[in-house]
Amino acid sequence: MSKKTKLPAKLEEYLNKAGVKHNVLEHRTVYTAMDAAATMKKKMGEIAKSLLVQADRDYFLVLLPADYNLDFKKLGKCLGAQTGKKIKTVKIPGEKVMSKVLKIKSGTMSAFGKLHNLPVVADKALTRVKKAVFSSGGFNHSIEMAVKDFIKLENAVLGSFGVRKRIKMQKVNKIKKSKKR
C-alpha cells in the first residue's frame, strides 16, 4: 500500500480507540457515493452519503443512503426540533467554505463528524441495513461497519429528511445469438 492511499491516521486512531468493529475497504479512487457502490459492488442503500450542511449559521454532517436525495425543508424541520431554533435557511456550502470551515482538502470529509467537530444527523432510512459503508475522508478507502455502532459512536440524531431517488441504470444490450440452420 502506498503512502498516498493510506487510511487517514486520525480516523484509524479514532476507530481503534473507540474499539468499534469495522472493516477498511480498499478500492479504486472514487469521488461519489454512486462510484463507491459500483466499485465495491454494493447496493446504493448500503453506502452512506456524507454531506456538509449549513443551517443558518450552524454546520452539520448529514448522512443518508446513496439512493436518497436530501429534502432541505424536512431537514430544516428536523434540525429545528433538535436545536430548538426555527431554521430559516438550509444549504450545502461550496467546496471552498467546506475546506475553510473544516480545515481539510477539498473532497476529503469523512462520515465521522466528531473528527470535524460537527454534530451528525442521519436519515432513518440508513438503519434499514445492518452494515453500511462510510466515507473515510480519502478517495481510496472506506469504512464498513454496523449502522447501529456508527450511530452510537457518533451520537447521531436520527430523522426523516431523505427522499428516495429514482436511478436510471443503463441497460446493457445483449447480443442475440443467431440460430444455426
Backbone as a printed PyTorch tensor [residue, N CA C, xyz], in Angstrom:
tensor([[[  0.8540,  -1.1880,   0.0000],
         [  0.0000,   0.0000,   0.0000],
         [  0.8950,   1.2450,   0.0000]],

        [[  0.6490,   2.1490,  -0.8970],
         [  1.4610,   3.3590,  -0.9570],
         [  1.0200,   4.3350,   0.1280]],

        [[  1.9160,   5.2450,   0.4500],
         [  1.6390,   6.2250,   1.4900],
         [  0.4230,   7.0790,   1.1460]],

        [[  0.2600,   7.3670,  -0.1360],
         [ -0.8040,   8.2290,  -0.6320],
         [ -2.2050,   7.6580,  -0.3610]],

        [[ -2.3490,   6.3390,  -0.4260],
         [ -3.6740,   5.7380,  -0.3230],
         [ -4.0010,   5.2050,   1.0710]],

        [[ -3.1590,   5.4860,   2.0490],
         [ -3.4260,   5.0040,   3.4070],
         [ -4.6540,   5.6640,   4.0220]],

        [[ -5.2750,   4.9200,   4.9110],
         [ -6.4040,   5.4420,   5.6760],
         [ -5.8880,   6.6070,   6.5260]],

        [[ -6.6250,   7.7260,   6.6090],
         [ -6.1510,   8.8420,   7.4350],
         [ -5.8620,   8.3740,   8.8720]],

        [[ -4.6610,   8.6950,   9.3690],
         [ -4.2120,   8.2460,  10.6900],
         [ -5.1760,   8.6780,  11.7980]],

        [[ -5.7010,   9.8900,  11.6740],
         [ -6.6320,  10.4260,  12.6710],
         [ -7.8750,   9.5300,  12.7920]],

        [[ -8.3870,   9.0640,  11.6580],
         [ -9.5700,   8.1960,  11.6480],
         [ -9.2290,   6.8200,  12.1980]],

        [[ -8.0880,   6.2740,  11.7820],
         [ -7.6530,   4.9610,  12.2530],
         [ -7.5340,   4.9590,  13.7810]],

        [[ -6.9020,   5.9980,  14.3150],
         [ -6.7160,   6.1380,  15.7570],
         [ -8.0770,   6.2720,  16.4680]],

        [[ -8.9580,   7.0680,  15.8900],
         [-10.2960,   7.3030,  16.4500],
         [-11.0860,   5.9980,  16.5590]],

        [[-11.1040,   5.2190,  15.4730],
         [-11.8620,   3.9640,  15.4540],
         [-11.2570,   2.9160,  16.3860]],

        [[ -9.9240,   2.8250,  16.4010],
         [ -9.2630,   1.8590,  17.2770],
         [ -9.4660,   2.2030,  18.7500]],

        [[ -9.3860,   3.4890,  19.0720],
         [ -9.5730,   3.9610,  20.4530],
         [-11.0080,   3.6680,  20.9190]],

        [[-11.9770,   3.8280,  20.0090],
         [-13.3840,   3.5870,  20.3350],
         [-13.6790,   2.0880,  20.4530]],

        [[-12.8000,   1.2690,  19.8820],
         [-12.9830,  -0.1790,  19.9570],
         [-14.1700,  -0.6710,  19.1420]],

        [[-14.5000,   0.0620,  18.0860],
         [-15.6450,  -0.3000,  17.2540],
         [-15.1900,  -1.2710,  16.1600]],

        [[-15.9370,  -2.3430,  16.0130],
         [-15.6370,  -3.3360,  14.9830],
         [-15.9160,  -2.7120,  13.6130]],

        [[-14.9140,  -2.7580,  12.7380],
         [-15.0600,  -2.1670,  11.4130],
         [-14.1100,  -2.8350,  10.4290]],

        [[-14.4020,  -2.6910,   9.1590],
         [-13.5210,  -3.1820,   8.1000],
         [-13.0870,  -2.0000,   7.2590]],

        [[-11.8260,  -1.9900,   6.8970],
         [-11.3160,  -0.9660,   5.9940],
         [-11.3890,  -1.5650,   4.5930]],

        [[-12.1260,  -0.9080,   3.7240],
         [-12.2660,  -1.3800,   2.3510],
         [-11.3810,  -0.5410,   1.4380]],

        [[-10.4290,  -1.2010,   0.8120],
         [ -9.5460,  -0.5050,  -0.1200],
         [-10.1410,  -0.6650,  -1.5150]],

        [[-10.1600,   0.4150,  -2.2820],
         [-10.7740,   0.3610,  -3.6140],
         [-10.1350,   1.3870,  -4.5310]],

        [[-10.5240,   1.3390,  -5.8070],
         [-10.0000,   2.3330,  -6.7480],
         [-10.5240,   3.7090,  -6.3340]],

        [[ -9.9200,   4.7410,  -6.8260],
         [-10.3000,   6.1090,  -6.4930],
         [-11.7480,   6.3790,  -6.8750]],

        [[-12.5220,   6.8430,  -5.9030],
         [-13.9230,   7.2100,  -6.1430],
         [-14.1750,   8.5970,  -5.5660]],

        [[-15.1150,   9.3230,  -6.2180],
         [-15.4430,  10.6780,  -5.7710],
         [-16.8930,  10.8160,  -5.3390]],

        [[-17.7310,   9.8450,  -5.7100],
         [-19.1480,   9.9440,  -5.3520],
         [-19.6110,   8.6360,  -4.7250]],

        [[-20.7380,   8.7100,  -4.0270],
         [-21.3240,   7.5180,  -3.4160],
         [-21.7290,   6.5100,  -4.4880]],

        [[-22.1680,   7.0230,  -5.6340],
         [-22.5680,   6.1450,  -6.7400],
         [-21.3520,   5.3640,  -7.2620]],

        [[-20.2150,   6.0630,  -7.4060],
         [-18.9650,   5.4060,  -7.8190],
         [-18.5680,   4.3330,  -6.8000]],

        [[-18.6990,   4.6840,  -5.5230],
         [-18.3220,   3.7550,  -4.4540],
         [-19.1650,   2.4810,  -4.5320]],

        [[-20.4690,   2.6320,  -4.7340],
         [-21.3620,   1.4730,  -4.8190],
         [-20.9730,   0.5790,  -5.9920]],

        [[-20.7170,   1.1850,  -7.1370],
         [-20.3500,   0.4150,  -8.3310],
         [-19.0040,  -0.2810,  -8.1420]],

        [[-18.0380,   0.4260,  -7.5940],
         [-16.6950,  -0.1060,  -7.3950],
         [-16.6730,  -1.2680,  -6.4090]],

        [[-17.4220,  -1.1270,  -5.3200],
         [-17.4140,  -2.1540,  -4.2690],
         [-18.5120,  -3.1940,  -4.4490]],

        [[-19.2660,  -3.0780,  -5.5480],
         [-20.3770,  -4.0000,  -5.8240],
         [-21.3310,  -4.0870,  -4.6270]],

        [[-21.7170,  -2.9150,  -4.1470],
         [-22.6510,  -2.7890,  -3.0200],
         [-23.9340,  -2.1540,  -3.5380]],

        [[-25.0210,  -2.3940,  -2.8170],
         [-26.2850,  -1.7350,  -3.1490],
         [-26.1710,  -0.2800,  -2.7180]],

        [[-26.8760,   0.5980,  -3.4440],
         [-26.8290,   2.0340,  -3.1220],
         [-27.2710,   2.2980,  -1.6800]],

        [[-28.2210,   1.5340,  -1.1880],
         [-28.7110,   1.7070,   0.1800],
         [-27.7030,   1.3350,   1.2520]],

        [[-26.6190,   0.6540,   0.8560],
         [-25.5680,   0.2580,   1.8030],
         [-24.4230,   1.2620,   1.8460]],

        [[-24.5190,   2.2900,   1.0350],
         [-23.4900,   3.3310,   1.0000],
         [-24.0540,   4.5760,   1.6760]],

        [[-23.3380,   5.0700,   2.6890],
         [-23.7670,   6.2820,   3.3910],
         [-23.1600,   7.4990,   2.7010]],

        [[-24.0270,   8.3630,   2.1960],
         [-23.5990,   9.6000,   1.5450],
         [-23.4270,  10.6490,   2.6390]],

        [[-22.2840,  11.3270,   2.6700],
         [-21.9920,  12.3480,   3.6840],
         [-22.0650,  13.7310,   3.0660]],

        [[-22.8200,  14.6120,   3.7040],
         [-22.9590,  15.9790,   3.2070],
         [-22.7200,  16.9790,   4.3350]],

        [[-21.9570,  18.0080,   4.0340],
         [-21.8220,  19.1090,   4.9810],
         [-22.9870,  20.0410,   4.6840]],

        [[-23.7690,  20.3450,   5.7090],
         [-24.9410,  21.1960,   5.5260],
         [-24.8400,  22.3790,   6.4790]],

        [[-25.2050,  23.5520,   5.9610],
         [-25.2540,  24.7490,   6.7860],
         [-26.7150,  25.0910,   7.0310]],

        [[-27.0890,  25.1250,   8.3100],
         [-28.4420,  25.5070,   8.7010],
         [-28.3020,  26.8350,   9.4390]],

        [[-28.7230,  27.8970,   8.7950],
         [-28.4810,  29.2560,   9.2650],
         [-26.9680,  29.4270,   9.4680]],

        [[-26.5130,  29.5640,  10.7220],
         [-25.0690,  29.7570,  10.9340],
         [-24.3450,  28.5000,  11.3950]],

        [[-25.0980,  27.4420,  11.6490],
         [-24.5020,  26.2130,  12.1650],
         [-24.2480,  25.1940,  11.0590]],

        [[-23.2420,  24.3700,  11.2870],
         [-22.8930,  23.3240,  10.3260],
         [-23.1970,  21.9520,  10.9280]],

        [[-23.6320,  21.0370,  10.0740],
         [-23.9550,  19.6780,  10.4800],
         [-23.4110,  18.7140,   9.4300]],

        [[-23.0730,  17.5150,   9.8810],
         [-22.7100,  16.4540,   8.9550],
         [-23.9550,  15.5880,   8.8070]],

        [[-24.4710,  15.5250,   7.5990],
         [-25.7260,  14.8190,   7.3340],
         [-25.4220,  13.5630,   6.5250]],

        [[-25.9730,  12.4330,   6.9800],
         [-25.7770,  11.1680,   6.2830],
         [-27.1020,  10.5930,   5.8460]],

        [[-27.1220,  10.0770,   4.6300],
         [-28.3040,   9.3920,   4.1320],
         [-27.8650,   8.3360,   3.1270]],

        [[-28.7070,   7.3450,   2.8820],
         [-28.3250,   6.3180,   1.9040],
         [-28.0560,   6.9660,   0.5430]],

        [[-27.1320,   6.3790,  -0.2120],
         [-26.7380,   6.9490,  -1.5020],
         [-27.8840,   7.0150,  -2.5030]],

        [[-28.9160,   6.2000,  -2.2990],
         [-30.0460,   6.2340,  -3.2350],
         [-31.1520,   7.1830,  -2.7690]],

        [[-30.7940,   8.1210,  -1.9030],
         [-31.7350,   9.1370,  -1.4160],
         [-31.2020,  10.5200,  -1.7360]],

        [[-32.1050,  11.4540,  -1.9610],
         [-31.7560,  12.8690,  -2.0940],
         [-32.1730,  13.5750,  -0.8180]],

        [[-31.5270,  14.6810,  -0.5450],
         [-31.8210,  15.4670,   0.6440],
         [-33.0180,  16.3750,   0.3950]],

        [[-34.0030,  16.3380,   1.3000],
         [-35.1370,  17.2570,   1.2630],
         [-34.7920,  18.3630,   2.2660]],

        [[-34.4470,  19.5310,   1.7380],
         [-33.9700,  20.6310,   2.5820],
         [-35.0130,  21.0960,   3.5920]],

        [[-36.2810,  21.1360,   3.2000],
         [-37.3420,  21.5650,   4.1190],
         [-37.4730,  20.5990,   5.2840]],

        [[-37.5040,  19.2980,   4.9690],
         [-37.6140,  18.2800,   6.0260],
         [-36.4130,  18.3350,   6.9660]],

        [[-35.2180,  18.5200,   6.3880],
         [-34.0100,  18.6050,   7.2180],
         [-34.0820,  19.8370,   8.1230]],

        [[-34.5520,  20.9500,   7.5850],
         [-34.7000,  22.1750,   8.3860],
         [-35.6000,  21.9560,   9.5780]],

        [[-36.7210,  21.2550,   9.3590],
         [-37.6480,  20.9530,  10.4660],
         [-36.9900,  20.0330,  11.4900]],

        [[-36.2770,  19.0310,  11.0000],
         [-35.5810,  18.0720,  11.8670],
         [-34.5280,  18.7820,  12.7260]],

        [[-33.7190,  19.6310,  12.0990],
         [-32.6780,  20.3660,  12.8240],
         [-33.2880,  21.3880,  13.7780]],

        [[-34.3920,  21.9980,  13.3640],
         [-35.0910,  22.9480,  14.2290],
         [-35.5890,  22.2730,  15.4960]],

        [[-36.1440,  21.0750,  15.3390],
         [-36.6290,  20.3160,  16.5030],
         [-35.4640,  19.9320,  17.4080]],

        [[-34.3340,  19.6080,  16.8050],
         [-33.1500,  19.2020,  17.5680],
         [-32.5350,  20.3760,  18.3240]],

        [[-32.4320,  21.5370,  17.6700],
         [-31.7530,  22.6860,  18.2660],
         [-32.6830,  23.6130,  19.0430]],

        [[-33.9880,  23.4580,  18.8090],
         [-34.9440,  24.3330,  19.4750],
         [-35.0300,  25.7070,  18.8190]],

        [[-34.4650,  25.8350,  17.6250],
         [-34.4950,  27.1000,  16.8880],
         [-35.2850,  26.9120,  15.6010]],

        [[-35.8750,  27.9850,  15.1200],
         [-36.5380,  27.9140,  13.8160],
         [-35.4550,  28.1430,  12.7620]],

        [[-35.2480,  27.1430,  11.9330],
         [-34.2190,  27.2230,  10.8940],
         [-34.8050,  27.9160,   9.6630]],

        [[-34.1450,  28.9970,   9.2340],
         [-34.6270,  29.7530,   8.0700],
         [-34.0140,  29.2410,   6.7680]],

        [[-32.7130,  28.9660,   6.7860],
         [-32.0110,  28.5760,   5.5650],
         [-31.2100,  27.3000,   5.7620]],

        [[-31.3800,  26.3540,   4.8480],
         [-30.5800,  25.1300,   4.8460],
         [-29.9450,  25.0320,   3.4670]],

        [[-28.6120,  24.9070,   3.4530],
         [-27.9260,  24.8100,   2.1700],
         [-26.6630,  23.9740,   2.2970]],

        [[-26.1560,  23.5660,   1.1470],
         [-24.8890,  22.8530,   1.0950],
         [-23.8560,  23.8750,   0.6580]],

        [[-22.8970,  24.2040,   1.5300],
         [-21.8970,  25.2100,   1.1590],
         [-20.9440,  24.6680,   0.0930]],

        [[-20.2820,  25.5650,  -0.5950],
         [-19.3340,  25.1820,  -1.6380],
         [-18.0710,  24.5570,  -1.0700]],

        [[-17.2640,  24.0100,  -1.9620],
         [-16.0030,  23.3530,  -1.5720],
         [-15.0650,  24.2860,  -0.7970]],

        [[-14.9790,  25.5560,  -1.1970],
         [-14.0760,  26.5000,  -0.5230],
         [-14.4970,  26.7100,   0.9270]],

        [[-15.8100,  26.8490,   1.1450],
         [-16.3360,  27.0440,   2.5000],
         [-16.0420,  25.7930,   3.3310]],

        [[-16.2920,  24.6290,   2.7350],
         [-16.0500,  23.3640,   3.4310],
         [-14.5810,  23.2490,   3.8470]],

        [[-13.6820,  23.5430,   2.9310],
         [-12.2490,  23.4690,   3.2240],
         [-11.8620,  24.4340,   4.3370]],

        [[-12.4350,  25.6290,   4.3020],
         [-12.1300,  26.6610,   5.2990],
         [-12.7080,  26.2930,   6.6730]],

        [[-13.9810,  25.8860,   6.7020],
         [-14.6600,  25.5630,   7.9650],
         [-14.0380,  24.3280,   8.6260]],

        [[-13.7950,  23.2880,   7.8260],
         [-13.3030,  22.0300,   8.3780],
         [-11.7790,  21.9000,   8.3730]],

        [[-11.1120,  22.8420,   7.7050],
         [ -9.6580,  22.8220,   7.5810],
         [ -9.1710,  21.5040,   6.9800]],

        [[ -9.8110,  21.1300,   5.8550],
         [ -9.4390,  19.9050,   5.1450],
         [ -9.3200,  20.2080,   3.6520]],

        [[ -8.6750,  19.2930,   2.9380],
         [ -8.5860,  19.4360,   1.4830],
         [ -9.9440,  19.1430,   0.8790]],

        [[-10.2110,  19.7450,  -0.2340],
         [-11.4670,  19.5600,  -0.9460],
         [-11.7570,  18.0710,  -1.1740]],

        [[-12.9670,  17.6550,  -0.8040],
         [-13.4010,  16.2870,  -1.0380],
         [-12.9320,  15.2530,  -0.0370]],

        [[-12.2690,  15.6800,   1.0430],
         [-11.7260,  14.7020,   1.9950],
         [-12.4850,  14.6570,   3.3190]],

        [[-13.7420,  15.0110,   3.3000],
         [-14.5510,  14.9580,   4.5140],
         [-14.9620,  13.5050,   4.7770]],

        [[-14.7890,  13.0710,   6.0070],
         [-15.2020,  11.7120,   6.3550],
         [-16.6300,  11.7450,   6.8960]],

        [[-17.2000,  10.5750,   7.0910],
         [-18.5560,  10.4690,   7.6350],
         [-18.5520,  10.6200,   9.1500]],

        [[-17.3820,  10.7550,   9.7310],
         [-17.2500,  10.7790,  11.1870],
         [-17.1740,  12.2210,  11.6840]],

        [[-18.3290,  12.7570,  12.0620],
         [-18.4610,  14.1530,  12.4480],
         [-17.6010,  14.5730,  13.6130]],

        [[-17.3730,  13.6580,  14.5550],
         [-16.5600,  14.0160,  15.7240],
         [-15.1430,  14.4190,  15.3190]],

        [[-14.6400,  13.8550,  14.2270],
         [-13.3040,  14.2300,  13.7400],
         [-13.2790,  15.6570,  13.2250]],

        [[-14.4340,  16.1470,  12.7980],
         [-14.5530,  17.5040,  12.2550],
         [-15.2470,  18.4550,  13.2460]],

        [[-15.4950,  17.9730,  14.4690],
         [-16.2190,  18.7370,  15.4880],
         [-17.5950,  19.1800,  14.9970]],

        [[-18.2900,  18.2450,  14.3220],
         [-19.6180,  18.5280,  13.7950],
         [-20.6430,  17.5540,  14.3610]],

        [[-21.8500,  18.0530,  14.6740],
         [-22.9160,  17.1350,  15.0570],
         [-23.3640,  16.3150,  13.8380]],

        [[-23.6740,  15.0350,  14.0600],
         [-24.0740,  14.1540,  12.9660],
         [-25.5770,  13.9080,  13.0150]],

        [[-26.2030,  14.0380,  11.8650],
         [-27.6280,  13.7790,  11.7150],
         [-27.7530,  12.7310,  10.6130]],

        [[-28.4120,  11.6180,  10.9140],
         [-28.5370,  10.5320,   9.9390],
         [-30.0050,  10.2690,   9.6210]],

        [[-30.2720,   9.9740,   8.3610],
         [-31.6290,   9.6360,   7.9580],
         [-31.9630,   8.2390,   8.4690]],

        [[-33.1840,   8.0740,   8.9630],
         [-33.6310,   6.7820,   9.4990],
         [-33.5460,   5.6600,   8.4650]],

        [[-33.6160,   6.0110,   7.1770],
         [-33.5420,   5.0010,   6.1140],
         [-32.2170,   4.2410,   6.1500]],

        [[-31.1850,   4.8630,   6.7170],
         [-29.8800,   4.2160,   6.8280],
         [-29.9400,   3.0040,   7.7600]],

        [[-30.8790,   3.0280,   8.7000],
         [-30.9820,   1.9330,   9.6750],
         [-31.6670,   0.6920,   9.0930]],

        [[-32.0830,   0.7610,   7.8360],
         [-32.7160,  -0.3970,   7.1960],
         [-31.7110,  -1.4860,   6.8450]],

        [[-30.4280,  -1.1250,   6.8390],
         [-29.3800,  -2.1220,   6.5790],
         [-28.5740,  -2.3240,   7.8610]],

        [[-28.0830,  -3.5520,   8.0530],
         [-27.2740,  -3.8320,   9.2490],
         [-25.9210,  -3.1530,   9.1720]],

        [[-25.2820,  -3.2870,   8.0010],
         [-23.9540,  -2.6980,   7.7930],
         [-24.0230,  -1.6850,   6.6620]],

        [[-23.2030,  -0.6510,   6.7790],
         [-23.1220,   0.3490,   5.7110],
         [-21.6590,   0.7060,   5.4910]],

        [[-21.4000,   1.3390,   4.3650],
         [-20.0550,   1.7830,   4.0140],
         [-20.0120,   3.2960,   4.1820]],

        [[-19.0590,   3.7640,   4.9910],
         [-18.9410,   5.1830,   5.3220],
         [-17.6410,   5.7510,   4.7500]],

        [[-17.6870,   7.0290,   4.3840],
         [-16.5140,   7.7040,   3.8370],
         [-15.4270,   7.8290,   4.8990]],

        [[-14.1850,   7.5630,   4.4770],
         [-13.0510,   7.6310,   5.4010],
         [-12.3640,   8.9940,   5.3640]],

        [[-12.7130,   9.8000,   4.3680],
         [-12.0250,  11.0780,   4.2090],
         [-10.9210,  10.9700,   3.1610]],

        [[-10.8240,   9.8130,   2.5340],
         [ -9.8700,   9.5930,   1.4490],
         [-10.6310,   9.0950,   0.2360]],

        [[ -9.9450,   8.9920,  -0.8760],
         [-10.6100,   8.5700,  -2.1080],
         [-10.4350,   7.0820,  -2.3960]],

        [[ -9.5510,   6.3930,  -1.6450],
         [ -9.2290,   5.0080,  -1.9320],
         [ -9.6140,   4.0260,  -0.8270]],

        [[-10.2210,   4.5240,   0.2260],
         [-10.6190,   3.6680,   1.3460],
         [-11.9800,   4.0880,   1.8590]],

        [[-12.7190,   3.1220,   2.3390],
         [-13.9980,   3.3820,   3.0020],
         [-14.0460,   2.5000,   4.2370]],

        [[-14.9520,   2.8260,   5.1320],
         [-15.1120,   2.0580,   6.3580],
         [-16.4630,   1.3690,   6.3320]],

        [[-16.4450,   0.0540,   6.5120],
         [-17.6920,  -0.7070,   6.5960],
         [-17.8850,  -1.0830,   8.0600]],

        [[-19.0640,  -0.7620,   8.5840],
         [-19.3560,  -1.0910,   9.9780],
         [-20.8540,  -1.1610,  10.2010]],

        [[-21.2400,  -1.7160,  11.3330],
         [-22.6550,  -1.8100,  11.6740],
         [-23.2180,  -0.4030,  11.8370]],

        [[-24.3900,  -0.1760,  11.2620],
         [-25.0260,   1.1420,  11.3270],
         [-25.2880,   1.5330,  12.7820]],

        [[-25.7630,   0.5810,  13.5810],
         [-26.0530,   0.8930,  14.9980],
         [-24.7820,   1.3200,  15.7450]],

        [[-23.6310,   0.7120,  15.4000],
         [-22.3590,   1.1020,  16.0240],
         [-21.9580,   2.5080,  15.6080]],

        [[-22.1820,   2.8440,  14.3310],
         [-21.8600,   4.1820,  13.8390],
         [-22.7040,   5.2260,  14.5660]],

        [[-24.0060,   4.9700,  14.6700],
         [-24.9330,   5.9070,  15.3140],
         [-24.5330,   6.1370,  16.7760]],

        [[-24.1760,   5.0600,  17.4490],
         [-23.7600,   5.1480,  18.8530],
         [-22.4320,   5.9050,  18.9810]],

        [[-21.4590,   5.5480,  18.1330],
         [-20.1330,   6.1720,  18.1600],
         [-20.2170,   7.6760,  17.9130]],

        [[-21.0290,   8.0640,  16.9280],
         [-21.1280,   9.4630,  16.5400],
         [-22.2130,  10.2280,  17.2960]],

        [[-22.9580,   9.5180,  18.1370],
         [-24.0640,  10.1300,  18.8730],
         [-24.9920,  10.8360,  17.8760]],

        [[-25.2400,  10.1300,  16.7640],
         [-26.0160,  10.7090,  15.6640],
         [-27.4950,  10.8300,  16.0140]],

        [[-28.0760,  11.9270,  15.5930],
         [-29.5050,  12.1580,  15.7540],
         [-30.1710,  11.5930,  14.5000]],

        [[-31.2360,  10.8210,  14.6880],
         [-31.9470,  10.2440,  13.5490],
         [-33.1490,  11.1070,  13.1740]],

        [[-33.4030,  11.2130,  11.8840],
         [-34.5440,  11.9740,  11.3960],
         [-34.9650,  11.4540,  10.0300]],

        [[-36.0860,  11.9440,   9.5400],
         [-36.5590,  11.5670,   8.1980],
         [-36.5110,  12.7960,   7.2970]],

        [[-35.4820,  12.8700,   6.4770],
         [-35.3190,  14.0400,   5.6120],
         [-34.8150,  13.6560,   4.2280]],

        [[-34.8070,  12.3850,   3.9390],
         [-34.3610,  11.9330,   2.6290],
         [-35.5410,  11.5360,   1.7590]],

        [[-35.3520,  11.6410,   0.4590],
         [-36.3630,  11.2230,  -0.4980],
         [-35.6820,  10.2500,  -1.4460]],

        [[-36.2620,   9.0500,  -1.5440],
         [-35.6460,   8.0460,  -2.4140],
         [-35.6390,   8.5640,  -3.8480]],

        [[-34.4760,   8.4720,  -4.4710],
         [-34.3920,   8.9550,  -5.8540],
         [-34.4780,   7.7820,  -6.8170]],

        [[-34.9790,   8.0730,  -7.9480],
         [-35.0770,   7.0520,  -8.9940],
         [-33.8000,   7.1250,  -9.8160]],

        [[-33.0930,   6.0310,  -9.8240],
         [-31.8400,   5.9860, -10.5570],
         [-32.0500,   5.1620, -11.8190]],

        [[-31.7420,   5.7730, -12.9230],
         [-31.8750,   5.0640, -14.1950],
         [-30.5390,   4.4090, -14.5060]],

        [[-30.5390,   3.1190, -14.4750],
         [-29.3320,   2.3790, -14.8160],
         [-29.3850,   2.0970, -16.3120]],

        [[-28.2660,   2.2330, -16.9580],
         [-28.2270,   1.9710, -18.3850],
         [-28.4010,   0.4820, -18.6320]],

        [[-29.2370,   0.1680, -19.5910],
         [-29.4560,  -1.2220, -19.9350],
         [-28.3500,  -1.6730, -20.8770]],

        [[-27.8640,  -2.8550, -20.6160],
         [-26.8380,  -3.4290, -21.4680],
         [-27.5520,  -4.2860, -22.5020]],

        [[-27.3370,  -3.9440, -23.7510],
         [-27.9730,  -4.7180, -24.8150],
         [-27.2720,  -6.0520, -24.9710]],

        [[-28.0320,  -7.1070, -24.8790],
         [-27.4680,  -8.4400, -25.0380],
         [-27.4860,  -8.7860, -26.5200]],

        [[-26.4080,  -9.3390, -26.9500],
         [-26.3020,  -9.7340, -28.3540],
         [-27.0190, -11.0640, -28.5000]],

        [[-27.9960, -11.0940, -29.3790],
         [-28.7570, -12.3180, -29.6070],
         [-27.9550, -13.2250, -30.5390]],

        [[-27.8590, -14.4600, -30.0930],
         [-27.1560, -15.4240, -30.9230],
         [-28.1040, -15.8900, -32.0300]],

        [[-27.5860, -15.8730, -33.2220],
         [-28.4450, -16.3380, -34.3280],
         [-28.4540, -17.8570, -34.3570]],

        [[-29.6050, -18.3710, -34.6490],
         [-29.7560, -19.8320, -34.6860],
         [-29.0800, -20.3770, -35.9360]],

        [[-28.4020, -21.4830, -35.7340],
         [-27.7590, -22.1390, -36.8620],
         [-28.8240, -22.9040, -37.6360]],

        [[-28.7890, -22.8130, -38.9620],
         [-29.7770, -23.5070, -39.7740],
         [-29.1670, -24.6490, -40.5140]]])
